[in-house]
Every structure is written in C-alpha cells, then in structure tokens.
Amino acid sequence: MDGSATPMLQGRRLRSVLRRLREGAKLTQEYVATKLDWSKSKVLRIENGQNSVSTTDLKALLDLYGVKDLAEIDRLVGLGRESRKPGWTDKFRDGFVDEFRKFLEYEGGAAVIRQFEAMIVPGPLQTESYATATIGVWGRGAAEQVIARRVEMRLERQRLLWDGDTPQMLFVLDEAVLRRQVGNRTGARQLMTEQLHQLRLLGARPSVSIRVLPFDVGEHAGMPVGSFTILEFDSPEDEDLLYLESPSGDQIVEAHPDGLARYHEVFDELLELSLSSGQTADLLDRLIAEVSDAADSGCERSPP
C-alpha cells in the first residue's frame, strides 16, 4: 500500500509540525486561542487530531507562528488538504471503534510492522474462516450482518497490506496461538489446518517474518504487557506509533518516546527468545500434520 497517500498519516505529520512550530515560537495553547479568538479546546483538538484543520485556520496558525516561506506554507496546506480526504476505512465507519480505524489508516502507511500476539493469530495473517470465528466471539450477541461487515473490513485490510508496496512485517506469536483450536466443534480441525497452512505460506514471503515464542521459555517480558503492535515509518517526520487493544478500549500511543522505547525493548527480548524462522516453519509443519491426523481419526477437540 502506498503510505504517502494515507490521509491519516498526512494529518499526523501536519499536527506534529504545528505543535513544533508553536513550541518553537514559545507560545502556549491559551495564547494561540486568545490571539485567534478561538477556544483553547479548538487548539487542543487540532493538535491531537480530534478535529481536522481548515485551510483558513491553518494559514492563521502559520502566520501567528511566523512562517513566511511560501513553499513551506504551500507544503503544509497540501498536507492539510490530503488529510481531509476520506480514508479506506470511512466506508466501515458504522459499528467500528474509531481508534481501530485510525490505527488501520496508520498501518497502511507503515514501513515496518512489529506485532506480539499472545492469544490469537494477528488480523493480517488470518484466514476468512478464522476471522469469522474470532470476530464472532468478540462481538458475541451482534447481528450476523455486523459480524459479516467486520470480516469484510478485515479482508479489505489484508488486501491493501499485501497488494503493492508491502511493509516489512515481524510477528512474534505465543505458542498458544498455534495450539488453541478456533471454530465450532465439528469444524475446528479443518479451520485450524487452513490457518496453519496460511501462516506457513505467508511466513515464506520475503517481507514477512513469523516467529513462535515456545512454551518452554517460561516467564517472559511480554507477560505483563500483553499483545501490542508497533508501527515504524520511512519519513523522519513520522515517529513510531504503538497500538494496544483491550476490552476496555483501544489505545494509540504516539507522544511518549520513553514508553515506546520500552515496548521496542520488550519486542526485541521476545524475538531473541523465539524460535528461528526455520524452526517456526518446522513447528508449523508438525502441527499441520498432527491436526490433520487428529481430524482423520475423528478426535475433533483433543489438543495437538
């Protein structure tokens, strides 16, 4: 996916520049609001991305911050214009958490994706059947059409990630992710066989590294923090971004470098403890054979 065309990322770049310009001019948000006859909350919403900024408001900010270079003004106005364009997730706006949609827009512009997953196969790697089963559990009680819409969004996300300029993707999966059967009682083995095959195929791609964190490593740095995703970007204007999912609400963390550094350290520690790519491929082959053999023998729910 062409990250330079991602409206969400363009907006993030613009917000970062505006924040730096204000701080460089040693102006407070209160001062800016007073000078432009705005509320302080308007300035805050522009800087944290809750509101887009119109061209008129943007030029007023740049004038207040002392930006006189016409080429730079044109560049920033262009960023603002691009940021207001609809993103691919806009058509999925109803019924989806805003933070997750924002994350997907950022993901589309990432150069590197690092993800640790302790419970389920990561969304970019899921088969349609696996996605349907896991989304059905998360959205238990939701109408069938809502679940189908969420699956559609996940498949569209995959298509955009895998087509064109694919980012470098590094996944660390707890061994439990591979051994936990997903699906109804009669179809779990077939579903898991297909999912394990997909992991095997995707892991062979040059842009993808799938590593398994085996049970026998014991306690590890990922246990206190749980699953997380780090996005890295090509442009020096774009700082890394951390995404955390939880039942209480998703969270995008982008303004705390020290916190991000700790998650980078955790990911590196987990990567060091994990099986190599070759060992992971061998494990997947063994699990595929075991699940297939168990399905042939009719033992649908005994663990492999």
JOPE-V434304 format. One record per residue. N is the residue number from 0. RES is the residue in three letters. OMEGA is omega in radians with two decimals (* if undefined). Layout:
[[N:RES:OMEGA] [N:RES:OMEGA]]
This chain:
[[0:MET:-3.12] [1:ASP:-3.06] [2:GLY:-3.12] [3:SER:-3.10] [4:ALA:-3.08] [5:THR:-3.10] [6:PRO:-3.11] [7:MET:-3.14] [8:LEU:3.08] [9:GLN:3.11] [10:GLY:3.12] [11:ARG:3.10] [12:ARG:-3.13] [13:LEU:3.14] [14:ARG:3.14] [15:SER:3.12] [16:VAL:-3.13] [17:LEU:3.13] [18:ARG:3.14] [19:ARG:3.13] [20:LEU:3.14] [21:ARG:-3.13] [22:GLU:3.11] [23:GLY:3.09] [24:ALA:3.13] [25:LYS:3.12] [26:LEU:3.07] [27:THR:3.07] [28:GLN:3.12] [29:GLU:-3.13] [30:TYR:3.14] [31:VAL:-3.13] [32:ALA:-3.13] [33:THR:-3.10] [34:LYS:-3.09] [35:LEU:-3.12] [36:ASP:3.08] [37:TRP:2.95] [38:SER:3.08] [39:LYS:-3.12] [40:SER:3.10] [41:LYS:3.10] [42:VAL:-3.13] [43:LEU:-3.12] [44:ARG:3.09] [45:ILE:-3.07] [46:GLU:-3.14] [47:ASN:3.02] [48:GLY:3.11] [49:GLN:3.10] [50:ASN:2.95] [51:SER:-3.12] [52:VAL:3.13] [53:SER:3.12] [54:THR:3.13] [55:THR:3.13] [56:ASP:3.14] [57:LEU:3.14] [58:LYS:3.09] [59:ALA:3.10] [60:LEU:-3.11] [61:LEU:3.10] [62:ASP:3.12] [63:LEU:-3.12] [64:TYR:3.05] [65:GLY:3.12] [66:VAL:-3.09] [67:LYS:-3.11] [68:ASP:-3.06] [69:LEU:3.13] [70:ALA:3.12] [71:GLU:3.09] [72:ILE:3.12] [73:ASP:3.14] [74:ARG:-3.10] [75:LEU:3.05] [76:VAL:3.08] [77:GLY:3.07] [78:LEU:3.14] [79:GLY:3.13] [80:ARG:3.13] [81:GLU:-3.08] [82:SER:-3.12] [83:ARG:3.09] [84:LYS:3.12] [85:PRO:3.04] [86:GLY:-3.07] [87:TRP:-3.12] [88:THR:-3.10] [89:ASP:-3.13] [90:LYS:3.10] [91:PHE:-3.01] [92:ARG:-3.08] [93:ASP:3.03] [94:GLY:-3.12] [95:PHE:3.14] [96:VAL:-3.10] [97:ASP:-3.11] [98:GLU:3.13] [99:PHE:3.10] [100:ARG:3.08] [101:LYS:3.13] [102:PHE:-3.13] [103:LEU:3.09] [104:GLU:3.07] [105:TYR:-3.13] [106:GLU:-3.14] [107:GLY:3.12] [108:GLY:-3.07] [109:ALA:3.01] [110:ALA:3.14] [111:VAL:3.05] [112:ILE:3.07] [113:ARG:-3.09] [114:GLN:2.97] [115:PHE:-3.12] [116:GLU:-3.08] [117:ALA:-2.97] [118:MET:-3.05] [119:ILE:3.07] [120:VAL:3.13] [121:PRO:-3.10] [122:GLY:-3.12] [123:PRO:-3.07] [124:LEU:-3.01] [125:GLN:2.92] [126:THR:3.13] [127:GLU:-3.12] [128:SER:3.12] [129:TYR:3.12] [130:ALA:-3.14] [131:THR:-3.12] [132:ALA:-3.08] [133:THR:3.09] [134:ILE:3.10] [135:GLY:3.10] [136:VAL:-3.11] [137:TRP:-3.12] [138:GLY:-3.09] [139:ARG:-3.09] [140:GLY:3.12] [141:ALA:3.12] [142:ALA:-3.11] [143:GLU:-3.12] [144:GLN:3.08] [145:VAL:3.10] [146:ILE:3.12] [147:ALA:3.12] [148:ARG:3.13] [149:ARG:3.06] [150:VAL:3.11] [151:GLU:3.12] [152:MET:-3.14] [153:ARG:3.13] [154:LEU:3.07] [155:GLU:3.08] [156:ARG:3.13] [157:GLN:-3.11] [158:ARG:-3.13] [159:LEU:3.12] [160:LEU:-3.01] [161:TRP:3.13] [162:ASP:3.02] [163:GLY:-3.04] [164:ASP:-3.06] [165:THR:3.08] [166:PRO:3.00] [167:GLN:-3.07] [168:MET:3.10] [169:LEU:-3.12] [170:PHE:2.96] [171:VAL:-3.10] [172:LEU:2.99] [173:ASP:-3.12] [174:GLU:3.13] [175:ALA:3.12] [176:VAL:-3.10] [177:LEU:-3.03] [178:ARG:3.14] [179:ARG:3.13] [180:GLN:3.14] [181:VAL:-3.14] [182:GLY:-3.13] [183:ASN:-2.98] [184:ARG:-3.06] [185:THR:-3.06] [186:GLY:-3.03] [187:ALA:-3.08] [188:ARG:3.14] [189:GLN:3.13] [190:LEU:-3.11] [191:MET:3.07] [192:THR:3.12] [193:GLU:-3.12] [194:GLN:3.11] [195:LEU:3.06] [196:HIS:-3.13] [197:GLN:3.08] [198:LEU:3.14] [199:ARG:-3.11] [200:LEU:-3.12] [201:LEU:3.13] [202:GLY:3.12] [203:ALA:3.14] [204:ARG:-3.13] [205:PRO:-3.08] [206:SER:-3.03] [207:VAL:3.00] [208:SER:3.09] [209:ILE:-3.10] [210:ARG:-3.12] [211:VAL:3.04] [212:LEU:-2.99] [213:PRO:3.13] [214:PHE:-2.97] [215:ASP:3.04] [216:VAL:-3.14] [217:GLY:-3.13] [218:GLU:-3.10] [219:HIS:-3.02] [220:ALA:-3.13] [221:GLY:-3.06] [222:MET:-3.13] [223:PRO:-3.01] [224:VAL:-3.12] [225:GLY:-3.07] [226:SER:3.11] [227:PHE:3.11] [228:THR:3.06] [229:ILE:3.05] [230:LEU:3.06] [231:GLU:-3.04] [232:PHE:-3.10] [233:ASP:-3.03] [234:SER:3.07] [235:PRO:3.08] [236:GLU:-3.00] [237:ASP:3.09] [238:GLU:3.11] [239:ASP:-3.11] [240:LEU:3.13] [241:LEU:3.12] [242:TYR:-3.14] [243:LEU:3.10] [244:GLU:3.05] [245:SER:3.11] [246:PRO:-3.12] [247:SER:3.11] [248:GLY:3.10] [249:ASP:-3.08] [250:GLN:3.00] [251:ILE:-3.13] [252:VAL:-3.08] [253:GLU:-3.06] [254:ALA:-3.11] [255:HIS:-3.07] [256:PRO:-3.12] [257:ASP:3.10] [258:GLY:3.11] [259:LEU:3.14] [260:ALA:3.13] [261:ARG:3.12] [262:TYR:3.03] [263:HIS:3.13] [264:GLU:3.13] [265:VAL:-3.12] [266:PHE:3.14] [267:ASP:3.10] [268:GLU:3.13] [269:LEU:3.13] [270:LEU:-3.14] [271:GLU:-3.14] [272:LEU:-3.01] [273:SER:3.00] [274:LEU:3.06] [275:SER:3.10] [276:SER:3.12] [277:GLY:3.11] [278:GLN:3.09] [279:THR:3.11] [280:ALA:3.11] [281:ASP:3.12] [282:LEU:3.11] [283:LEU:3.11] [284:ASP:3.14] [285:ARG:-3.13] [286:LEU:3.09] [287:ILE:3.14] [288:ALA:-3.11] [289:GLU:3.14] [290:VAL:3.13] [291:SER:3.13] [292:ASP:-3.14] [293:ALA:3.11] [294:ALA:3.14] [295:ASP:-3.11] [296:SER:3.09] [297:GLY:3.14] [298:CYS:-2.95] [299:GLU:-2.99] [300:ARG:3.07] [301:SER:-3.07] [302:PRO:3.11] [303:PRO:*]]
